[in-house]
Amino acid sequence: MSEAEHKQMAGDAQAATMAMATGTVESVDAGTGKITIAHGPVEALKWPAMTMAFKASPEQVASVKPGQKVEFEFESKGMDSTITRIAPMK
């Protein structure tokens, strides 16, 4: 692999990707500003179903509670994922 190809791959890995998912809120931590969600597969990122913590705004943290089923959009960049929109499922 050339140096240019290596740099391109590294740049692609750092690019932010928007994705959508549904899941169940496992926990909410206002102190750290994180919502832990057990979510289904995320095809946009080729992720299997898993449970993970997402960064969230204080308003988003206050809007959900453990056990609640939600649909959400998030931005993933490297190992950081930040919720951009979250809503209870109907």
N, CA, C and O of each residue as an XYZ file, in Angstrom:
360
protein
N       0.849     -1.172      0.000
C       0.000      0.000      0.000
C       0.893      1.233      0.000
O       1.877      1.309      0.736
N       0.534      2.182     -0.829
C       1.336      3.393     -0.890
C       1.048      4.291      0.316
O       0.040      4.121      1.002
N       1.941      5.240      0.562
C       1.737      6.182      1.673
C       0.460      6.994      1.450
O      -0.272      7.266      2.401
N       0.194      7.375      0.221
C      -1.016      8.155     -0.094
C      -2.276      7.345      0.218
O      -3.244      7.878      0.761
N      -2.260      6.043     -0.130
C      -3.417      5.184      0.168
C      -3.602      5.037      1.669
O      -4.731      5.050      2.158
N      -2.515      4.899      2.396
C      -2.574      4.778      3.851
C      -3.168      6.040      4.472
O      -4.021      5.957      5.356
N      -2.718      7.208      4.010
C      -3.248      8.476      4.530
C      -4.733      8.617      4.210
O      -5.503      9.119      5.029
N      -5.137      8.170      3.008
C      -6.550      8.239      2.626
C      -7.389      7.366      3.559
O      -8.454      7.798      3.998
N      -6.940      6.160      3.869
C      -7.675      5.280      4.775
C      -7.766      5.900      6.159
O      -8.823      5.856      6.788
N      -6.685      6.469      6.636
C      -6.685      7.096      7.963
C      -7.646      8.273      7.978
O      -8.360      8.483      8.958
N      -7.666      9.037      6.903
C      -8.599     10.168      6.815
C     -10.031      9.704      6.793
O     -10.885     10.316      7.434
N     -10.319      8.629      6.066
C     -11.675      8.088      6.009
C     -12.117      7.602      7.381
O     -13.282      7.765      7.743
N     -11.214      7.012      8.147
C     -11.559      6.502      9.465
C     -11.907      7.629     10.425
O     -12.654      7.413     11.379
N     -11.376      8.833     10.191
C     -11.638      9.953     11.077
C     -12.854     10.773     10.652
O     -13.317     11.627     11.409
N     -13.376     10.526      9.452
C     -14.526     11.286      8.975
C     -15.761     10.922      9.787
O     -15.972      9.756     10.119
N     -16.563     11.909     10.103
C     -17.788     11.666     10.854
C     -18.832     11.061      9.934
O     -18.947     11.443      8.769
N     -19.590     10.115     10.464
C     -20.649      9.460      9.716
C     -21.949      9.576     10.494
O     -21.991      9.308     11.695
N     -23.004      9.977      9.806
C     -24.324     10.047     10.425
C     -25.015      8.702     10.242
O     -24.888      8.067      9.195
N     -25.753      8.269     11.275
C     -26.464      6.998     11.201
C     -27.732      7.082     12.036
O     -27.890      7.976     12.867
N     -28.630      6.136     11.799
C     -29.865      6.036     12.559
C     -29.972      4.638     13.148
O     -29.453      3.675     12.583
N     -30.655      4.534     14.298
C     -30.845      3.235     14.917
C     -32.058      3.283     15.844
O     -32.590      4.350     16.149
N     -32.473      2.109     16.276
C     -33.509      1.995     17.290
C     -32.958      1.113     18.403
O     -32.077      0.284     18.174
N     -33.480      1.298     19.598
C     -33.008      0.479     20.701
C     -33.745      0.775     21.982
O     -34.760      1.472     21.996
N     -33.210      0.226     23.066
C     -33.789      0.399     24.393
C     -32.773      1.095     25.283
O     -31.616      0.682     25.355
N     -33.207      2.152     25.961
C     -32.327      2.875     26.877
C     -32.011      1.962     28.062
O     -32.915      1.493     28.754
N     -30.736      1.721     28.283
C     -30.288      0.897     29.414
C     -30.033      1.754     30.645
O     -30.401      1.380     31.759
N     -29.391      2.926     30.435
C     -29.114      3.832     31.557
C     -28.910      5.245     31.038
O     -28.609      5.473     29.866
N     -29.088      6.186     31.962
C     -28.932      7.601     31.652
C     -28.025      8.187     32.729
O     -28.296      8.020     33.919
N     -26.957      8.869     32.332
C     -26.019      9.449     33.290
C     -25.880     10.938     33.018
O     -25.126     11.359     32.141
N     -26.625     11.730     33.789
C     -26.594     13.185     33.608
C     -25.212     13.744     33.940
O     -24.791     14.735     33.344
N     -24.502     13.124     34.881
C     -23.179     13.602     35.287
C     -22.154     13.572     34.170
O     -21.339     14.485     34.038
N     -22.198     12.521     33.367
C     -21.240     12.395     32.265
C     -21.855     12.801     30.923
O     -21.147     12.898     29.921
N     -23.171     13.038     30.902
C     -23.834     13.405     29.653
C     -23.876     12.255     28.672
O     -23.622     12.436     27.481
N     -24.203     11.046     29.179
C     -24.240      9.876     28.305
C     -25.517      9.084     28.505
O     -26.055      8.983     29.607
N     -25.984      8.523     27.389
C     -27.136      7.629     27.392
C     -26.634      6.291     26.856
O     -26.072      6.234     25.762
N     -26.833      5.213     27.619
C     -26.437      3.883     27.164
C     -27.656      3.221     26.546
O     -28.719      3.136     27.162
N     -27.481      2.752     25.312
C     -28.587      2.175     24.547
C     -28.186      0.804     24.008
O     -27.105      0.637     23.443
N     -29.082     -0.183     24.192
C     -28.937     -1.491     23.551
C     -29.630     -1.344     22.200
O     -30.859     -1.326     22.132
N     -28.851     -1.238     21.128
C     -29.424     -0.960     19.817
C     -29.254     -2.128     18.854
O     -28.414     -3.007     19.046
N     -30.069     -2.108     17.828
C     -29.978     -3.109     16.775
C     -28.814     -2.809     15.848
O     -28.059     -1.865     16.080
N     -28.664     -3.610     14.798
C     -27.584     -3.381     13.836
C     -27.686     -1.988     13.199
O     -28.782     -1.467     12.989
N     -26.529     -1.400     12.900
C     -26.475     -0.096     12.236
C     -25.789     -0.333     10.888
O     -24.562     -0.375     10.794
N     -26.612     -0.484      9.855
C     -26.074     -0.835      8.533
C     -25.133      0.223      7.977
O     -24.148     -0.114      7.320
N     -25.420      1.508      8.232
C     -24.588      2.588      7.690
C     -23.136      2.477      8.161
O     -22.220      2.916      7.466
N     -22.930      1.890      9.341
C     -21.582      1.761      9.889
C     -21.093      0.313      9.917
O     -19.981      0.024     10.360
N     -21.952     -0.593      9.431
C     -21.645     -2.025      9.445
C     -21.415     -2.524     10.869
O     -20.539     -3.355     11.107
N     -22.213     -2.007     11.825
C     -22.126     -2.425     13.226
C     -23.161     -3.505     13.494
O     -24.279     -3.431     12.984
N     -22.802     -4.508     14.288
C     -23.808     -5.471     14.740
C     -24.616     -4.846     15.887
O     -24.297     -3.760     16.370
N     -25.643     -5.540     16.301
C     -26.393     -5.094     17.482
C     -25.437     -5.102     18.672
O     -24.615     -6.008     18.805
N     -25.548     -4.081     19.546
C     -24.684     -3.999     20.733
C     -25.260     -3.001     21.721
O     -26.235     -2.308     21.429
N     -24.653     -2.939     22.882
C     -25.003     -1.945     23.888
C     -23.826     -1.009     24.030
O     -22.696     -1.446     24.247
N     -24.092      0.295     23.908
C     -22.998      1.260     24.017
C     -23.505      2.593     24.538
O     -24.696      2.895     24.467
N     -22.583      3.382     25.061
C     -22.904      4.714     25.584
C     -22.681      5.753     24.499
O     -21.675      5.722     23.789
N     -23.623      6.666     24.378
C     -23.549      7.764     23.418
C     -23.487      9.077     24.169
O     -24.152      9.238     25.191
N     -22.699     10.013     23.678
C     -22.706     11.361     24.243
C     -24.049     11.990     23.902
O     -24.605     11.746     22.831
N     -24.574     12.816     24.836
C     -25.875     13.438     24.619
C     -25.922     14.787     25.321
O     -25.206     15.023     26.294
N     -26.777     15.665     24.811
C     -26.948     16.981     25.435
C     -27.762     16.825     26.723
O     -28.458     15.824     26.893
N     -27.684     17.792     27.618
C     -28.490     17.725     28.847
C     -29.984     17.564     28.552
O     -30.681     16.854     29.277
N     -30.479     18.207     27.506
C     -31.890     18.094     27.138
C     -32.223     16.672     26.686
O     -33.280     16.141     27.027
N     -31.328     16.063     25.926
C     -31.549     14.690     25.472
C     -31.516     13.723     26.647
O     -32.341     12.813     26.728
N     -30.569     13.915     27.554
C     -30.465     13.062     28.740
C     -31.760     13.134     29.546
O     -32.255     12.112     30.020
N     -32.308     14.339     29.701
C     -33.525     14.533     30.488
C     -34.770     13.990     29.786
O     -35.797     13.784     30.433
N     -34.695     13.754     28.472
C     -35.884     13.366     27.709
C     -36.161     11.869     27.676
O     -37.208     11.448     27.183
N     -35.234     11.054     28.195
C     -35.421      9.599     28.151
C     -35.191      8.986     29.523
O     -34.616      9.607     30.418
N     -35.663      7.727     29.665
C     -35.460      7.017     30.927
C     -35.181      5.548     30.628
O     -35.573      5.048     29.574
N     -34.512      4.854     31.538
C     -34.201      3.438     31.324
C     -35.462      2.619     31.029
O     -36.520      2.830     31.622
N     -35.313      1.689     30.103
C     -36.410      0.822     29.706
C     -37.216      1.357     28.529
O     -38.023      0.630     27.950
N     -37.007      2.606     28.176
C     -37.757      3.238     27.098
C     -37.190      2.834     25.736
O     -35.975      2.839     25.538
N     -38.077      2.486     24.801
C     -37.648      2.190     23.433
C     -37.562      3.513     22.683
O     -38.473      4.338     22.749
N     -36.445      3.707     21.963
C     -36.197      4.971     21.273
C     -35.709      4.740     19.851
O     -35.181      3.682     19.511
N     -35.906      5.769     19.034
C     -35.250      5.830     17.732
C     -34.358      7.054     17.810
O     -34.741      8.078     18.376
N     -33.160      6.943     17.236
C     -32.213      8.040     17.372
C     -31.294      8.137     16.178
O     -31.055      7.164     15.462
N     -30.787      9.335     15.983
C     -29.765      9.605     14.980
C     -28.508      9.988     15.734
O     -28.580     10.599     16.801
N     -27.368      9.635     15.191
C     -26.122      9.984     15.853
C     -25.016     10.179     14.843
O     -25.091      9.728     13.700
N     -23.986     10.869     15.305
C     -22.783     11.098     14.512
C     -21.683     10.261     15.127
O     -21.438     10.339     16.331
N     -21.022      9.466     14.316
C     -19.938      8.620     14.797
C     -18.638      9.077     14.166
O     -18.533      9.199     12.946
N     -17.648      9.328     15.011
C     -16.324      9.723     14.532
C     -15.307      8.965     15.362
O     -15.140      9.235     16.551
N     -14.632      8.022     14.740
C     -13.687      7.191     15.474
C     -14.421      6.423     16.563
O     -15.376      5.700     16.280
N     -13.983      6.574     17.795
C     -14.602      5.877     18.922
C     -15.657      6.730     19.627
O     -16.209      6.305     20.642
N     -15.943      7.920     19.112
C     -16.926      8.811     19.728
C     -18.222      8.813     18.936
O     -18.216      8.980     17.717
N     -19.325      8.628     19.634
C     -20.636      8.691     19.001
C     -21.499      9.655     19.800
O     -21.625      9.527     21.018
N     -22.092     10.625     19.102
C     -22.887     11.669     19.736
C     -24.289     11.686     19.156
O     -24.460     11.763     17.939
N     -25.291     11.613     20.019
C     -26.682     11.653     19.578
C     -26.994     13.049     19.054
O     -26.665     14.053     19.686
N     -27.637     13.096     17.885
C     -28.075     14.378     17.325
C     -29.585     14.538     17.452
O     -30.096     15.658     17.462
N     -30.303     13.411     17.550
C     -31.752     13.435     17.736
C     -32.170     12.133     18.401
O     -31.673     11.066     18.039
N     -33.082     12.207     19.373
C     -33.590     11.008     20.022
C     -35.052     11.232     20.355
O     -35.440     12.319     20.784
N     -35.872     10.189     20.155
C     -37.304     10.298     20.431
C     -37.850      8.940     20.840
O     -37.423      7.911     20.315
N     -38.796      8.934     21.778
C     -39.446      7.674     22.151
C     -40.161      7.083     20.945
O     -40.691      7.811     20.106
N     -40.172      5.757     20.866
C     -40.893      5.091     19.770
C     -42.367      5.024     20.144
O     -42.721      4.865     21.312
N     -43.210      5.146     19.141
C     -44.660      5.107     19.353
C     -45.194      3.708     19.192
O     -46.396      3.486     19.334
